[in-house]
Amino acid sequence: MPAFKELVFSGVQPTGNLHLGNYLGAIKRFVAMQAQFDCLYCVVDLHAITVWQDPAELTRQIREVTAAFLAAGIDPARSVVFNQSQVPQHAELAWIFNCVARLGWLNRMTQFKEKAGKDRENASVGLYDYPVLMAADILAYRATHVPVGEDQKQHLELTRDIAQKFNNDFAGAIAEQGHGEAFFPITEPLIGGPAARVMSLRDGTKKMSKSDPSDYSRINLTDDSDAIAQKVRKAKTDAEPLPSEIAGLEKRPEADNLVGIFAALSDATREDVLRDYGGAQFSAFKGALVDLAVAKLGPIGAEMQRLVADPGHIDAVLADGAARAEAIAAPNIAAVKDIVGFVRRR
Ligand code: AQP
């Protein structure tokens, strides 16, 4: 496999209720990656419409997720911040990948099964095809690294399968046209840390999710300090004090979740947290967690509010990002079309 320029790509859907899981599993890590990599961070609005979105609300949410990126510390001068629908190469490459990906691969995707539920016949074709568009998002930039939460692991594997199959199917043209052994990198998922899978505050066996009907299941990035405090205090726990060793968190999903959240918010490990709080009752631990969460999330929520009040500024950031994103994607997709054998407009 030839060496590809290291590049990070990731995205967040503008589908409402950005929560602590999105922050710790994704956005906080996006911020950290900027020190090491060139990064593209995308508000994936084409993905959002795979389930019904009210148009005015979608517009608002696109700006709100952009505001969350900026408020959390993504620097739009350094990283490329944009929304997917402004860069047509995503949809264009998705079509070509639709002809590379196999039905059997998509039939195995667990997220589609969960999201479509029992009413599969009524799910949109887009929802089924979601992981192919995600592969196109990543590979339009030939991104080498993708920071995501654990729930996206299977989709990343599909991206790798599509890249591999494209490289194999078109190996001759790829070599002839001077791209060497492979046109697409086999992208590395970056999943990990103590908050790779933040769980619901009401049920430690369920993922914290935007679509959970109970607002008490999640901490939203827009929650004020009172709401954060209430939600943490009401979070489900068991009756035992916190253990001093990691092994003691086994079969205690709610305790494990709160310890993971504490660790991720304080840039520590679960072990560090248990060293400090092993033996503590939940009442004391939750008090410390409220203080920490309010200190870390309060300024982000306030900055988001300030930013969304100026949609002109957000739209200018997105327009600049789209132009920079397209400058990378357009030559890549032109090369893909040549590889596939299409005739270019002259
Ligand atoms: N609970 C989570 N823990 C850790 N990471 C998470 N992510 C989502 N939930 C958690 C990560 O956040 C990034 C953006 O997610 P998304 O906007 O693409 O949407 P999603 O994964 O569909 O988010 P939800 O909350 O789970 O939405 P619904 O309720 O619609 O299913 C991704 O990197 C994701 O891994």
Residues whose N, C-alpha, C, O or C-beta is under 5 A from the ligand:
A	BS01	AQP	G11 V12 Q13 G21 N22 G25 A26 P147 V148 G149 E150 D151 Q152 A195 A196 R197 V198 M199 K207 M208 S209 K210 S211 D212
